[in-house]
Structures are given as structure tokens and as C-alpha cells.
Amino acid sequence: MLELTLYSKHNIQKGFNFLSRKDEKLAKLIISNPNFSLSKRYTGFKALLKTIISQQLSTSAANSIWTRITKNNLTSNLDILKADQQLLLTLGLSRQKCIYVKELAKRDINYKDLNLSSSEEVINRLTKIKGIGKWTAEIYCLFSLGHANVFPSGDLALQESIKVLFDFQVRPTEKEVVKISENWNPWKSLAAHLLWDHYRKIKNKD
């Protein structure tokens, strides 16, 4: 059975209605986002490659590296396997990430099958690959597959956004965020998108 996704205006509105009833803080974010929309991202090797490259980097730094990767036509598993480490280092990857992207390229992943799997199944399968932790797998479920009920609780931007929105004195821990996000079930992904948007606005003010 396919999971509920956010790639329809109907589902987004349904999720907004639910979140508005459940959480007055999120309700305010929804009101401030009258033109909210989501565009479907690509899936498969290219999507996971980009997510691995983005690990523990700022958006601007990750985008710069990804631009160099695409300009050098290194977005397929065969291209990554052929590329030597020195080239990947020159493009901005760390030595550790060189290992990770090579490991991903070696794997014979059935991406069509992943598209039909639950978030739990996708996360379980992807985290068996060296270099893919829970955050990376959750980001793939959320952005590439559009699953509606995924919340990357270890994401620092989401933690900071929650801290500001709920007037916490300190940034909540991952375990605390897990508990907080349960209030948004089964539309956790939509809550995450709203909180990321809120975080970007906070940073722009700074």
C-alpha cells in the first residue's frame, strides 16, 4: 500500500486543516504561508547522492559542491565509480564522503521498489548502506518520495525552529523533538516543511 504523499493540493490542504486544529503555533505559520506549495524532486541514485553530499553542510556549501558535481557529469552510479578520489576531493567532497558516495554507487538498489515501500522500510534498507544514516534516509522519504508522515528529529534547523516557535530556553534534544512531533501525526512532514520555512525566515532576519 502506497503511503500518503504531499504531492497534491488536496492532501496539503487536508494536512493544514489537521495541523491548524492540533497546534495553534503551527496554525500561525500556515496563515503566514498562503502560497505554500511543494514541487516533486527526483528520486533514485542522483537524489541520494545529493543528500549524502549535503550531510552536515550549510545549504550554500552543499549547493556549490552539487553544482560542480553536475557540471562534471558525475550524477550516475557508473560515473561516480569511474571518478578517482582526487577529482572528487577537488570538487569539494571530504575523504569520508568520497567513501560514502563510492559505497552508494556500488549498491544495486531497486529504486522503483523503494518508491512503493513504507517510510519504515525505506529507512531500514537505506541505513544498511555505509554513509547513510537515519537523517539521510528520512530526507529521501520526505523530499524525494513525498511521504507525509516523516519528521527528521535530528535535524538542527528543525530543532532550532521549534525552540524559537515554542519559546524554549534551549534547543530541544532529538528525543524531545520525537515526542513533540507526535502531536503532528500523520502530517509530520508538512509540519517539518513549515518549520524549515520558519527557520529560513529567522536566519534572514539575523
Biotite code that builds the C-alpha atoms (Angstrom):
import biotite.structure as struc

atoms = struc.array([
    struc.Atom([0.000, 0.000, 0.000], chain_id="A", res_id=1, res_name="MET", atom_name="CA", element="C"),
    struc.Atom([1.394, 3.398, -1.019], chain_id="A", res_id=2, res_name="LEU", atom_name="CA", element="C"),
    struc.Atom([1.937, 5.936, 1.750], chain_id="A", res_id=3, res_name="GLU", atom_name="CA", element="C"),
    struc.Atom([0.026, 9.186, 1.781], chain_id="A", res_id=4, res_name="LEU", atom_name="CA", element="C"),
    struc.Atom([2.062, 11.845, -0.026], chain_id="A", res_id=5, res_name="THR", atom_name="CA", element="C"),
    struc.Atom([2.164, 15.625, -0.105], chain_id="A", res_id=6, res_name="LEU", atom_name="CA", element="C"),
    struc.Atom([2.268, 15.915, -3.886], chain_id="A", res_id=7, res_name="TYR", atom_name="CA", element="C"),
    struc.Atom([-1.308, 17.125, -4.237], chain_id="A", res_id=8, res_name="SER", atom_name="CA", element="C"),
    struc.Atom([-3.039, 20.346, -3.224], chain_id="A", res_id=9, res_name="LYS", atom_name="CA", element="C"),
    struc.Atom([-5.840, 18.282, -1.713], chain_id="A", res_id=10, res_name="HIS", atom_name="CA", element="C"),
    struc.Atom([-3.500, 16.450, 0.669], chain_id="A", res_id=11, res_name="ASN", atom_name="CA", element="C"),
    struc.Atom([-1.658, 19.626, 1.619], chain_id="A", res_id=12, res_name="ILE", atom_name="CA", element="C"),
    struc.Atom([-4.916, 21.373, 2.458], chain_id="A", res_id=13, res_name="GLN", atom_name="CA", element="C"),
    struc.Atom([-6.124, 18.344, 4.394], chain_id="A", res_id=14, res_name="LYS", atom_name="CA", element="C"),
    struc.Atom([-2.878, 18.339, 6.354], chain_id="A", res_id=15, res_name="GLY", atom_name="CA", element="C"),
    struc.Atom([-3.079, 22.081, 7.004], chain_id="A", res_id=16, res_name="PHE", atom_name="CA", element="C"),
    struc.Atom([-6.613, 21.722, 8.341], chain_id="A", res_id=17, res_name="ASN", atom_name="CA", element="C"),
    struc.Atom([-5.466, 18.978, 10.703], chain_id="A", res_id=18, res_name="PHE", atom_name="CA", element="C"),
    struc.Atom([-2.380, 20.830, 11.931], chain_id="A", res_id=19, res_name="LEU", atom_name="CA", element="C"),
    struc.Atom([-4.339, 24.055, 12.445], chain_id="A", res_id=20, res_name="SER", atom_name="CA", element="C"),
    struc.Atom([-6.715, 22.223, 14.776], chain_id="A", res_id=21, res_name="ARG", atom_name="CA", element="C"),
    struc.Atom([-3.937, 20.404, 16.641], chain_id="A", res_id=22, res_name="LYS", atom_name="CA", element="C"),
    struc.Atom([-1.379, 23.181, 17.150], chain_id="A", res_id=23, res_name="ASP", atom_name="CA", element="C"),
    struc.Atom([-2.026, 26.923, 17.388], chain_id="A", res_id=24, res_name="GLU", atom_name="CA", element="C"),
    struc.Atom([1.670, 27.692, 16.795], chain_id="A", res_id=25, res_name="LYS", atom_name="CA", element="C"),
    struc.Atom([1.682, 25.830, 13.503], chain_id="A", res_id=26, res_name="LEU", atom_name="CA", element="C"),
    struc.Atom([-1.677, 27.391, 12.665], chain_id="A", res_id=27, res_name="ALA", atom_name="CA", element="C"),
    struc.Atom([0.037, 30.798, 12.679], chain_id="A", res_id=28, res_name="LYS", atom_name="CA", element="C"),
    struc.Atom([2.757, 29.527, 10.338], chain_id="A", res_id=29, res_name="LEU", atom_name="CA", element="C"),
    struc.Atom([0.102, 28.170, 7.987], chain_id="A", res_id=30, res_name="ILE", atom_name="CA", element="C"),
    struc.Atom([-1.686, 31.534, 7.908], chain_id="A", res_id=31, res_name="ILE", atom_name="CA", element="C"),
    struc.Atom([1.620, 33.243, 7.094], chain_id="A", res_id=32, res_name="SER", atom_name="CA", element="C"),
    struc.Atom([2.177, 30.854, 4.141], chain_id="A", res_id=33, res_name="ASN", atom_name="CA", element="C"),
    struc.Atom([-0.858, 31.447, 1.898], chain_id="A", res_id=34, res_name="PRO", atom_name="CA", element="C"),
    struc.Atom([1.037, 30.411, -1.247], chain_id="A", res_id=35, res_name="ASN", atom_name="CA", element="C"),
    struc.Atom([2.632, 27.279, 0.193], chain_id="A", res_id=36, res_name="PHE", atom_name="CA", element="C"),
    struc.Atom([3.410, 24.605, -2.394], chain_id="A", res_id=37, res_name="SER", atom_name="CA", element="C"),
    struc.Atom([5.769, 21.676, -2.860], chain_id="A", res_id=38, res_name="LEU", atom_name="CA", element="C"),
    struc.Atom([7.490, 20.565, -6.039], chain_id="A", res_id=39, res_name="SER", atom_name="CA", element="C"),
    struc.Atom([8.341, 16.919, -6.515], chain_id="A", res_id=40, res_name="LYS", atom_name="CA", element="C"),
    struc.Atom([12.050, 16.163, -6.518], chain_id="A", res_id=41, res_name="ARG", atom_name="CA", element="C"),
    struc.Atom([13.799, 13.450, -8.452], chain_id="A", res_id=42, res_name="TYR", atom_name="CA", element="C"),
    struc.Atom([14.277, 10.035, -6.907], chain_id="A", res_id=43, res_name="THR", atom_name="CA", element="C"),
    struc.Atom([16.910, 7.333, -7.214], chain_id="A", res_id=44, res_name="GLY", atom_name="CA", element="C"),
    struc.Atom([20.699, 7.426, -7.101], chain_id="A", res_id=45, res_name="PHE", atom_name="CA", element="C"),
    struc.Atom([21.009, 11.109, -8.001], chain_id="A", res_id=46, res_name="LYS", atom_name="CA", element="C"),
    struc.Atom([18.737, 12.152, -5.131], chain_id="A", res_id=47, res_name="ALA", atom_name="CA", element="C"),
    struc.Atom([20.585, 10.061, -2.554], chain_id="A", res_id=48, res_name="LEU", atom_name="CA", element="C"),
    struc.Atom([23.937, 11.249, -3.863], chain_id="A", res_id=49, res_name="LEU", atom_name="CA", element="C"),
    struc.Atom([22.899, 14.860, -3.397], chain_id="A", res_id=50, res_name="LYS", atom_name="CA", element="C"),
    struc.Atom([21.601, 14.172, 0.108], chain_id="A", res_id=51, res_name="THR", atom_name="CA", element="C"),
    struc.Atom([24.851, 12.475, 1.164], chain_id="A", res_id=52, res_name="ILE", atom_name="CA", element="C"),
    struc.Atom([26.812, 15.443, -0.173], chain_id="A", res_id=53, res_name="ILE", atom_name="CA", element="C"),
    struc.Atom([24.557, 17.763, 1.878], chain_id="A", res_id=54, res_name="SER", atom_name="CA", element="C"),
    struc.Atom([25.234, 15.997, 5.178], chain_id="A", res_id=55, res_name="GLN", atom_name="CA", element="C"),
    struc.Atom([26.462, 18.388, 7.891], chain_id="A", res_id=56, res_name="GLN", atom_name="CA", element="C"),
    struc.Atom([26.902, 21.267, 5.433], chain_id="A", res_id=57, res_name="LEU", atom_name="CA", element="C"),
    struc.Atom([25.164, 24.594, 5.035], chain_id="A", res_id=58, res_name="SER", atom_name="CA", element="C"),
    struc.Atom([22.731, 24.848, 2.144], chain_id="A", res_id=59, res_name="THR", atom_name="CA", element="C"),
    struc.Atom([25.034, 27.216, 0.236], chain_id="A", res_id=60, res_name="SER", atom_name="CA", element="C"),
    struc.Atom([28.093, 24.979, 0.682], chain_id="A", res_id=61, res_name="ALA", atom_name="CA", element="C"),
    struc.Atom([26.169, 21.869, -0.361], chain_id="A", res_id=62, res_name="ALA", atom_name="CA", element="C"),
    struc.Atom([24.724, 23.644, -3.415], chain_id="A", res_id=63, res_name="ASN", atom_name="CA", element="C"),
    struc.Atom([28.173, 24.798, -4.507], chain_id="A", res_id=64, res_name="SER", atom_name="CA", element="C"),
    struc.Atom([29.564, 21.265, -4.385], chain_id="A", res_id=65, res_name="ILE", atom_name="CA", element="C"),
    struc.Atom([26.496, 19.871, -6.139], chain_id="A", res_id=66, res_name="TRP", atom_name="CA", element="C"),
    struc.Atom([26.880, 22.418, -8.944], chain_id="A", res_id=67, res_name="THR", atom_name="CA", element="C"),
    struc.Atom([30.447, 21.236, -9.506], chain_id="A", res_id=68, res_name="ARG", atom_name="CA", element="C"),
    struc.Atom([29.330, 17.603, -9.415], chain_id="A", res_id=69, res_name="ILE", atom_name="CA", element="C"),
    struc.Atom([26.666, 18.182, -12.067], chain_id="A", res_id=70, res_name="THR", atom_name="CA", element="C"),
    struc.Atom([28.975, 20.267, -14.272], chain_id="A", res_id=71, res_name="LYS", atom_name="CA", element="C"),
    struc.Atom([31.362, 17.312, -14.294], chain_id="A", res_id=72, res_name="ASN", atom_name="CA", element="C"),
    struc.Atom([28.535, 14.889, -15.144], chain_id="A", res_id=73, res_name="ASN", atom_name="CA", element="C"),
    struc.Atom([29.003, 12.803, -12.009], chain_id="A", res_id=74, res_name="LEU", atom_name="CA", element="C"),
    struc.Atom([25.362, 12.092, -11.137], chain_id="A", res_id=75, res_name="THR", atom_name="CA", element="C"),
    struc.Atom([25.100, 8.398, -12.049], chain_id="A", res_id=76, res_name="SER", atom_name="CA", element="C"),
    struc.Atom([26.488, 5.427, -10.167], chain_id="A", res_id=77, res_name="ASN", atom_name="CA", element="C"),
    struc.Atom([28.742, 4.465, -13.089], chain_id="A", res_id=78, res_name="LEU", atom_name="CA", element="C"),
    struc.Atom([30.194, 7.977, -13.296], chain_id="A", res_id=79, res_name="ASP", atom_name="CA", element="C"),
    struc.Atom([30.931, 8.009, -9.562], chain_id="A", res_id=80, res_name="ILE", atom_name="CA", element="C"),
    struc.Atom([32.566, 4.575, -9.734], chain_id="A", res_id=81, res_name="LEU", atom_name="CA", element="C"),
    struc.Atom([34.825, 5.748, -12.581], chain_id="A", res_id=82, res_name="LYS", atom_name="CA", element="C"),
    struc.Atom([35.811, 9.004, -10.871], chain_id="A", res_id=83, res_name="ALA", atom_name="CA", element="C"),
    struc.Atom([39.058, 8.899, -8.919], chain_id="A", res_id=84, res_name="ASP", atom_name="CA", element="C"),
    struc.Atom([39.235, 10.202, -5.371], chain_id="A", res_id=85, res_name="GLN", atom_name="CA", element="C"),
    struc.Atom([41.421, 13.178, -6.280], chain_id="A", res_id=86, res_name="GLN", atom_name="CA", element="C"),
    struc.Atom([38.764, 14.500, -8.648], chain_id="A", res_id=87, res_name="LEU", atom_name="CA", element="C"),
    struc.Atom([36.046, 14.135, -6.011], chain_id="A", res_id=88, res_name="LEU", atom_name="CA", element="C"),
    struc.Atom([38.250, 15.907, -3.453], chain_id="A", res_id=89, res_name="LEU", atom_name="CA", element="C"),
    struc.Atom([38.876, 18.715, -5.919], chain_id="A", res_id=90, res_name="THR", atom_name="CA", element="C"),
    struc.Atom([35.122, 19.162, -6.336], chain_id="A", res_id=91, res_name="LEU", atom_name="CA", element="C"),
    struc.Atom([34.714, 19.648, -2.584], chain_id="A", res_id=92, res_name="GLY", atom_name="CA", element="C"),
    struc.Atom([33.921, 16.249, -1.114], chain_id="A", res_id=93, res_name="LEU", atom_name="CA", element="C"),
    struc.Atom([35.670, 15.219, 2.074], chain_id="A", res_id=94, res_name="SER", atom_name="CA", element="C"),
    struc.Atom([37.636, 11.958, 2.109], chain_id="A", res_id=95, res_name="ARG", atom_name="CA", element="C"),
    struc.Atom([34.868, 10.394, 4.187], chain_id="A", res_id=96, res_name="GLN", atom_name="CA", element="C"),
    struc.Atom([32.194, 11.412, 1.715], chain_id="A", res_id=97, res_name="LYS", atom_name="CA", element="C"),
    struc.Atom([34.287, 10.050, -1.142], chain_id="A", res_id=98, res_name="CYS", atom_name="CA", element="C"),
    struc.Atom([33.987, 6.681, 0.577], chain_id="A", res_id=99, res_name="ILE", atom_name="CA", element="C"),
    struc.Atom([30.257, 7.144, 1.122], chain_id="A", res_id=100, res_name="TYR", atom_name="CA", element="C"),
    struc.Atom([29.391, 8.053, -2.471], chain_id="A", res_id=101, res_name="VAL", atom_name="CA", element="C"),
    struc.Atom([31.515, 5.187, -3.793], chain_id="A", res_id=102, res_name="LYS", atom_name="CA", element="C"),
    struc.Atom([29.721, 2.795, -1.447], chain_id="A", res_id=103, res_name="GLU", atom_name="CA", element="C"),
    struc.Atom([26.332, 4.041, -2.642], chain_id="A", res_id=104, res_name="LEU", atom_name="CA", element="C"),
    struc.Atom([27.413, 3.642, -6.262], chain_id="A", res_id=105, res_name="ALA", atom_name="CA", element="C"),
    struc.Atom([28.377, 0.012, -5.671], chain_id="A", res_id=106, res_name="LYS", atom_name="CA", element="C"),
    struc.Atom([24.930, -0.901, -4.366], chain_id="A", res_id=107, res_name="ARG", atom_name="CA", element="C"),
    struc.Atom([22.347, -2.392, -6.701], chain_id="A", res_id=108, res_name="ASP", atom_name="CA", element="C"),
    struc.Atom([19.336, -0.584, -5.227], chain_id="A", res_id=109, res_name="ILE", atom_name="CA", element="C"),
    struc.Atom([15.916, -1.202, -6.700], chain_id="A", res_id=110, res_name="ASN", atom_name="CA", element="C"),
    struc.Atom([14.670, 2.379, -6.596], chain_id="A", res_id=111, res_name="TYR", atom_name="CA", element="C"),
    struc.Atom([11.313, 1.515, -8.155], chain_id="A", res_id=112, res_name="LYS", atom_name="CA", element="C"),
    struc.Atom([10.725, -0.886, -5.298], chain_id="A", res_id=113, res_name="ASP", atom_name="CA", element="C"),
    struc.Atom([11.705, 1.811, -2.801], chain_id="A", res_id=114, res_name="LEU", atom_name="CA", element="C"),
    struc.Atom([9.070, 4.084, -4.327], chain_id="A", res_id=115, res_name="ASN", atom_name="CA", element="C"),
    struc.Atom([6.422, 1.544, -3.319], chain_id="A", res_id=116, res_name="LEU", atom_name="CA", element="C"),
    struc.Atom([7.768, 0.948, 0.190], chain_id="A", res_id=117, res_name="SER", atom_name="CA", element="C"),
    struc.Atom([6.757, 2.467, 3.509], chain_id="A", res_id=118, res_name="SER", atom_name="CA", element="C"),
    struc.Atom([8.970, 5.043, 5.203], chain_id="A", res_id=119, res_name="SER", atom_name="CA", element="C"),
    struc.Atom([9.998, 2.467, 7.791], chain_id="A", res_id=120, res_name="GLU", atom_name="CA", element="C"),
    struc.Atom([11.027, 0.006, 5.083], chain_id="A", res_id=121, res_name="GLU", atom_name="CA", element="C"),
    struc.Atom([12.918, 2.652, 3.124], chain_id="A", res_id=122, res_name="VAL", atom_name="CA", element="C"),
    struc.Atom([14.788, 3.832, 6.221], chain_id="A", res_id=123, res_name="ILE", atom_name="CA", element="C"),
    struc.Atom([15.633, 0.272, 7.280], chain_id="A", res_id=124, res_name="ASN", atom_name="CA", element="C"),
    struc.Atom([17.010, -0.574, 3.845], chain_id="A", res_id=125, res_name="ARG", atom_name="CA", element="C"),
    struc.Atom([18.940, 2.603, 3.191], chain_id="A", res_id=126, res_name="LEU", atom_name="CA", element="C"),
    struc.Atom([20.603, 2.794, 6.611], chain_id="A", res_id=127, res_name="THR", atom_name="CA", element="C"),
    struc.Atom([22.280, -0.532, 5.917], chain_id="A", res_id=128, res_name="LYS", atom_name="CA", element="C"),
    struc.Atom([24.479, 1.328, 3.416], chain_id="A", res_id=129, res_name="ILE", atom_name="CA", element="C"),
    struc.Atom([27.659, 2.905, 4.789], chain_id="A", res_id=130, res_name="LYS", atom_name="CA", element="C"),
    struc.Atom([27.309, 6.682, 4.830], chain_id="A", res_id=131, res_name="GLY", atom_name="CA", element="C"),
    struc.Atom([23.519, 6.718, 5.014], chain_id="A", res_id=132, res_name="ILE", atom_name="CA", element="C"),
    struc.Atom([22.204, 7.410, 8.478], chain_id="A", res_id=133, res_name="GLY", atom_name="CA", element="C"),
    struc.Atom([18.665, 7.944, 9.647], chain_id="A", res_id=134, res_name="LYS", atom_name="CA", element="C"),
    struc.Atom([18.637, 11.649, 8.715], chain_id="A", res_id=135, res_name="TRP", atom_name="CA", element="C"),
    struc.Atom([19.667, 10.967, 5.116], chain_id="A", res_id=136, res_name="THR", atom_name="CA", element="C"),
    struc.Atom([17.073, 8.220, 4.720], chain_id="A", res_id=137, res_name="ALA", atom_name="CA", element="C"),
    struc.Atom([14.365, 10.412, 6.267], chain_id="A", res_id=138, res_name="GLU", atom_name="CA", element="C"),
    struc.Atom([15.230, 13.297, 3.936], chain_id="A", res_id=139, res_name="ILE", atom_name="CA", element="C"),
    struc.Atom([14.903, 10.924, 0.971], chain_id="A", res_id=140, res_name="TYR", atom_name="CA", element="C"),
    struc.Atom([11.470, 9.784, 2.195], chain_id="A", res_id=141, res_name="CYS", atom_name="CA", element="C"),
    struc.Atom([10.356, 13.335, 2.795], chain_id="A", res_id=142, res_name="LEU", atom_name="CA", element="C"),
    struc.Atom([11.647, 15.170, -0.278], chain_id="A", res_id=143, res_name="PHE", atom_name="CA", element="C"),
    struc.Atom([12.049, 12.543, -2.989], chain_id="A", res_id=144, res_name="SER", atom_name="CA", element="C"),
    struc.Atom([9.179, 10.221, -2.108], chain_id="A", res_id=145, res_name="LEU", atom_name="CA", element="C"),
    struc.Atom([6.954, 12.908, -0.622], chain_id="A", res_id=146, res_name="GLY", atom_name="CA", element="C"),
    struc.Atom([5.864, 10.766, 2.320], chain_id="A", res_id=147, res_name="HIS", atom_name="CA", element="C"),
    struc.Atom([3.508, 12.718, 4.550], chain_id="A", res_id=148, res_name="ALA", atom_name="CA", element="C"),
    struc.Atom([4.473, 11.457, 7.996], chain_id="A", res_id=149, res_name="ASN", atom_name="CA", element="C"),
    struc.Atom([8.250, 11.758, 8.355], chain_id="A", res_id=150, res_name="VAL", atom_name="CA", element="C"),
    struc.Atom([9.984, 14.114, 10.781], chain_id="A", res_id=151, res_name="PHE", atom_name="CA", element="C"),
    struc.Atom([13.822, 14.199, 10.893], chain_id="A", res_id=152, res_name="PRO", atom_name="CA", element="C"),
    struc.Atom([14.102, 14.856, 14.627], chain_id="A", res_id=153, res_name="SER", atom_name="CA", element="C"),
    struc.Atom([17.890, 15.060, 14.486], chain_id="A", res_id=154, res_name="GLY", atom_name="CA", element="C"),
    struc.Atom([17.817, 17.989, 12.054], chain_id="A", res_id=155, res_name="ASP", atom_name="CA", element="C"),
    struc.Atom([19.386, 21.006, 13.776], chain_id="A", res_id=156, res_name="LEU", atom_name="CA", element="C"),
    struc.Atom([17.398, 23.536, 11.754], chain_id="A", res_id=157, res_name="ALA", atom_name="CA", element="C"),
    struc.Atom([14.124, 21.906, 12.815], chain_id="A", res_id=158, res_name="LEU", atom_name="CA", element="C"),
    struc.Atom([15.273, 21.807, 16.432], chain_id="A", res_id=159, res_name="GLN", atom_name="CA", element="C"),
    struc.Atom([16.182, 25.497, 16.332], chain_id="A", res_id=160, res_name="GLU", atom_name="CA", element="C"),
    struc.Atom([12.917, 26.407, 14.631], chain_id="A", res_id=161, res_name="SER", atom_name="CA", element="C"),
    struc.Atom([10.952, 24.574, 17.326], chain_id="A", res_id=162, res_name="ILE", atom_name="CA", element="C"),
    struc.Atom([12.980, 26.337, 20.028], chain_id="A", res_id=163, res_name="LYS", atom_name="CA", element="C"),
    struc.Atom([12.082, 29.765, 18.651], chain_id="A", res_id=164, res_name="VAL", atom_name="CA", element="C"),
    struc.Atom([8.473, 28.980, 17.760], chain_id="A", res_id=165, res_name="LEU", atom_name="CA", element="C"),
    struc.Atom([7.644, 27.481, 21.151], chain_id="A", res_id=166, res_name="PHE", atom_name="CA", element="C"),
    struc.Atom([9.751, 29.961, 23.150], chain_id="A", res_id=167, res_name="ASP", atom_name="CA", element="C"),
    struc.Atom([12.007, 27.291, 24.644], chain_id="A", res_id=168, res_name="PHE", atom_name="CA", element="C"),
    struc.Atom([15.066, 28.483, 26.580], chain_id="A", res_id=169, res_name="GLN", atom_name="CA", element="C"),
    struc.Atom([17.303, 25.875, 24.967], chain_id="A", res_id=170, res_name="VAL", atom_name="CA", element="C"),
    struc.Atom([17.160, 23.902, 21.762], chain_id="A", res_id=171, res_name="ARG", atom_name="CA", element="C"),
    struc.Atom([15.225, 20.646, 22.288], chain_id="A", res_id=172, res_name="PRO", atom_name="CA", element="C"),
    struc.Atom([17.075, 17.345, 22.023], chain_id="A", res_id=173, res_name="THR", atom_name="CA", element="C"),
    struc.Atom([16.328, 14.789, 19.354], chain_id="A", res_id=174, res_name="GLU", atom_name="CA", element="C"),
    struc.Atom([14.363, 12.680, 21.851], chain_id="A", res_id=175, res_name="LYS", atom_name="CA", element="C"),
    struc.Atom([12.323, 15.702, 22.905], chain_id="A", res_id=176, res_name="GLU", atom_name="CA", element="C"),
    struc.Atom([11.577, 16.546, 19.261], chain_id="A", res_id=177, res_name="VAL", atom_name="CA", element="C"),
    struc.Atom([10.387, 12.986, 18.649], chain_id="A", res_id=178, res_name="VAL", atom_name="CA", element="C"),
    struc.Atom([7.795, 13.470, 21.409], chain_id="A", res_id=179, res_name="LYS", atom_name="CA", element="C"),
    struc.Atom([6.804, 16.932, 20.187], chain_id="A", res_id=180, res_name="ILE", atom_name="CA", element="C"),
    struc.Atom([6.325, 15.758, 16.608], chain_id="A", res_id=181, res_name="SER", atom_name="CA", element="C"),
    struc.Atom([3.932, 13.009, 17.671], chain_id="A", res_id=182, res_name="GLU", atom_name="CA", element="C"),
    struc.Atom([1.305, 15.719, 18.070], chain_id="A", res_id=183, res_name="ASN", atom_name="CA", element="C"),
    struc.Atom([1.517, 16.252, 14.294], chain_id="A", res_id=184, res_name="TRP", atom_name="CA", element="C"),
    struc.Atom([0.992, 12.623, 13.304], chain_id="A", res_id=185, res_name="ASN", atom_name="CA", element="C"),
    struc.Atom([0.010, 11.725, 10.498], chain_id="A", res_id=186, res_name="PRO", atom_name="CA", element="C"),
    struc.Atom([1.182, 15.006, 8.886], chain_id="A", res_id=187, res_name="TRP", atom_name="CA", element="C"),
    struc.Atom([4.655, 15.301, 10.384], chain_id="A", res_id=188, res_name="LYS", atom_name="CA", element="C"),
    struc.Atom([6.290, 16.019, 7.018], chain_id="A", res_id=189, res_name="SER", atom_name="CA", element="C"),
    struc.Atom([4.060, 19.023, 6.459], chain_id="A", res_id=190, res_name="LEU", atom_name="CA", element="C"),
    struc.Atom([4.975, 20.317, 9.907], chain_id="A", res_id=191, res_name="ALA", atom_name="CA", element="C"),
    struc.Atom([8.656, 19.860, 9.023], chain_id="A", res_id=192, res_name="ALA", atom_name="CA", element="C"),
    struc.Atom([8.274, 21.917, 5.836], chain_id="A", res_id=193, res_name="HIS", atom_name="CA", element="C"),
    struc.Atom([6.568, 24.703, 7.782], chain_id="A", res_id=194, res_name="LEU", atom_name="CA", element="C"),
    struc.Atom([9.297, 24.685, 10.420], chain_id="A", res_id=195, res_name="LEU", atom_name="CA", element="C"),
    struc.Atom([12.088, 24.741, 7.817], chain_id="A", res_id=196, res_name="TRP", atom_name="CA", element="C"),
    struc.Atom([10.417, 27.729, 6.196], chain_id="A", res_id=197, res_name="ASP", atom_name="CA", element="C"),
    struc.Atom([10.181, 29.377, 9.614], chain_id="A", res_id=198, res_name="HIS", atom_name="CA", element="C"),
    struc.Atom([13.891, 28.698, 10.203], chain_id="A", res_id=199, res_name="TYR", atom_name="CA", element="C"),
    struc.Atom([14.835, 30.337, 6.885], chain_id="A", res_id=200, res_name="ARG", atom_name="CA", element="C"),
    struc.Atom([12.870, 33.439, 7.855], chain_id="A", res_id=201, res_name="LYS", atom_name="CA", element="C"),
    struc.Atom([14.627, 33.512, 11.257], chain_id="A", res_id=202, res_name="ILE", atom_name="CA", element="C"),
    struc.Atom([18.049, 33.316, 9.557], chain_id="A", res_id=203, res_name="LYS", atom_name="CA", element="C"),
    struc.Atom([17.139, 36.044, 7.068], chain_id="A", res_id=204, res_name="ASN", atom_name="CA", element="C"),
    struc.Atom([16.231, 38.355, 9.938], chain_id="A", res_id=205, res_name="LYS", atom_name="CA", element="C"),
    struc.Atom([19.627, 37.699, 11.508], chain_id="A", res_id=206, res_name="ASP", atom_name="CA", element="C"),
])
